[in-house]
């Protein structure tokens, strides 16, 4: 079989392949740190919103039952418990959240409710004292604030 002068072989040259690999490596080098920071921000925000939602849950349960509800934190284990509130998944015992596990992978770096690691909401949903819960994930830090006078819970 005789090939004509106008036909060419399909495919890529070694130079073209190396050029594409170099461009891909540069894009990956730029994107990887951004992904890491975005992942840390996401995890810190997710953990802070979970703590805020659970504090509000304890507050509303205290109001609904007209009796106190306690939220107790443990910085050593990266977890907290809503005492006298059943676990939402039906498990035995109190409602417990482990922030150091997936999907949060967050650390409870500081919990301070006037020197205590717990806050108690009374039958009106007001805390016995104000305080903060500080957590971090991937280099990002968030603080959940409980106002001791109004009972307002927010993330900073």
C-alpha positions in Angstrom: 0.0 0.0 0.0 1.4 3.3 -1.0 0.6 6.3 1.0 0.2 9.6 -0.8 2.2 12.7 0.1 -0.9 14.4 1.5 -1.7 12.0 4.3 -0.4 12.4 7.8 -0.4 10.2 10.9 -2.7 11.1 13.8 -1.4 11.5 17.3 0.6 13.8 19.6 4.3 14.5 19.6 6.3 14.1 22.8 6.7 17.9 23.0 2.9 18.4 22.9 2.4 15.8 25.6 5.1 17.4 27.9 3.6 20.9 27.3 0.1 19.7 28.4 1.6 18.0 31.5 3.5 21.2 32.4 0.4 23.3 32.1 -1.6 20.8 34.2 1.1 20.9 36.9 1.1 24.7 37.1 -2.7 24.8 37.4 -2.7 22.1 40.1 0.0 24.0 42.1 -2.1 27.1 42.0 -5.4 25.4 42.9 -4.2 23.1 45.7 -3.6 25.8 48.4 -6.8 27.5 47.5 -8.7 24.3 47.9 -7.1 23.7 51.3 -8.1 27.1 52.6 -11.6 26.8 51.2 -12.0 23.3 52.9 -10.8 24.8 56.2 -13.2 27.7 56.0 -16.1 25.3 55.1 -15.3 22.9 58.1 -14.9 25.8 60.5 -18.2 27.4 59.4 -20.0 24.0 59.5 -18.8 23.2 63.0 -19.7 26.7 64.3 -23.1 26.6 62.8 -23.7 23.1 64.4 -22.7 24.4 67.8 -24.9 27.4 67.4 -27.9 25.2 66.3 -27.4 22.8 69.1 -27.2 25.6 71.7 -30.5 27.0 70.3 -32.0 23.5 70.5 -31.1 23.3 74.2 -32.5 26.7 74.6 -35.8 25.9 72.9 -36.1 22.5 74.7 -35.7 24.4 78.0 -38.5 26.8 77.1 -40.7 24.0 75.8 -40.3 21.9 79.0 -40.1 24.9 81.3 -37.1 23.4 83.0 -33.3 23.8 82.7 -31.2 22.2 80.0 -27.4 21.9 80.2 -24.9 21.9 77.4 -21.5 20.5 78.6 -18.3 20.8 76.5 -15.1 18.9 76.6 -12.1 20.5 74.9 -9.9 17.4 75.5 -12.2 15.1 73.5 -13.6 17.7 71.0 -17.2 16.8 71.9 -20.2 18.3 73.7 -23.4 16.9 75.2 -26.9 18.3 75.5 -27.9 16.7 78.8 -31.5 15.5 79.2 -32.0 15.8 75.5 -32.3 12.5 73.6 -30.0 11.8 70.7 -31.8 12.6 67.4 -30.8 9.2 65.8 -32.5 7.3 68.6 -29.3 6.1 70.2 -29.2 5.6 74.0 -28.1 8.4 76.2 -27.8 12.1 75.9 -27.4 14.0 72.6 -23.6 14.0 71.9 -21.7 15.7 69.1 -18.1 14.8 68.3 -16.6 17.8 66.4 -13.2 16.2 66.0 -14.8 13.5 63.7 -16.1 13.8 60.2 -17.5 15.9 58.7 -16.2 18.7 60.9 -12.6 17.7 61.8 -12.6 20.7 64.1 -10.9 21.3 67.5 -12.7 22.9 70.5 -9.8 25.3 71.3 -11.5 27.2 74.1 -14.8 27.1 76.0 -15.4 29.8 78.5 -18.7 30.4 80.3 -17.5 32.5 83.2 -14.8 29.9 83.9 -17.0 26.9 83.3 -17.2 24.4 80.4 -21.0 24.3 80.5 -24.0 26.6 80.0 -27.4 26.0 81.6 -30.5 27.4 80.0 -33.4 28.0 82.4 -37.1 27.4 81.8 -37.3 30.7 79.9 -34.4 29.9 77.7 -32.0 32.3 79.3 -28.5 31.1 80.0 -27.1 31.1 83.5 -24.1 33.0 82.2 -22.8 34.3 78.9 -19.7 32.9 77.2 -17.9 31.7 74.1 -17.0 28.5 72.3 -14.0 28.9 70.1 -13.2 26.2 67.5 -10.8 25.8 64.7 -10.5 23.7 61.5 -7.9 23.9 58.8 -6.3 27.0 60.2 -9.6 28.8 60.3 -11.1 29.9 63.6 -14.8 30.7 64.6 -16.3 31.8 67.9 -19.9 31.1 69.0 -21.1 33.7 71.4 -23.9 33.3 74.0 -25.1 36.6 75.4 -25.7 36.2 79.1 -28.4 38.8 79.3 -30.6 38.2 76.2 -29.7 34.6 75.4 -28.9 35.5 71.8 -26.5 33.0 70.2 -24.4 34.1 67.2 -21.2 33.1 65.3 -18.3 35.6 64.9 
